[in-house]
Amino acid sequence: MMNEQAAARLHELPWFKSSYSGSGGGNCVEVAQEVATVHVRDSKDRRGPVLSVPSHQWSAFIGLLAR
């Protein structure tokens, strides 16, 4: 589990939504990147849970999606 201080730090990071998301809402995710970790959250529930993965694994995941 994450403590309150760590959770607050995550919400202060710059979060980015894909340009493919459009302005009409929908099912979108936001991503914030630190040196060694990428964080992913639901854009409609910004205070909700955050999935955190090592940067190298995120890169591999995105590489598979690009194929």
N, C-alpha and C positions, 0 to 999 in steps of 0.2 A: 504494500500500500504506500501511497505517497503522502508525505506530511503536508500541512497547510502552506508552509513556506515554499516548498518545491512546487506545489500547485499554483501558487500566486506567481512564481517566477515564470512558469510556462505561459500564463495568460498575458505576461508582459512582452513576450517574444513577438517579432513581426510575423504575422500569419498571412499566407497567400492562398488565393483561390484560383483555380485554373481559368484562363480566359475562355475556355469552352463551356464554363458553367452558365454563362448568360446572366441577365439581370432579373429573370423571372423566378429565381429561387430554384426549387427542385431538389434533387438528391446530389448535394455537393459536399466535398470535403475541403478542408483547409490544411495547409502544411506549413510547419515552422522548422527551420534547420539550425542546428548548432554544429559545432565542429565534428563531434563524433556520433550525433544522434539526430534523427528526423522524427518529428512529432506530427501526428495526424489526428484531426478531430472533425466532427460533424459541424458544418457551417451553421446549421440551424440550432445547435445546442452548444454554444461556445463555452459554457461552464460545465459541460458534461465530461464524460471520460475522454482521455487522450491515449492513443496508441503510440508508443515510443519504440523505435527500432534503430539498430546501429546503421550509420550512414552507408557502409558498404553493402549491407543487405538491401537497403532502400534502392541503391543504384542498380543492383542486380534485378530487383523487382521491376523497376522502370524500364530497364533494358529488355526484359521479357515482354512487357506491354508494347514496346515500340516495334516488335517483330511483326 
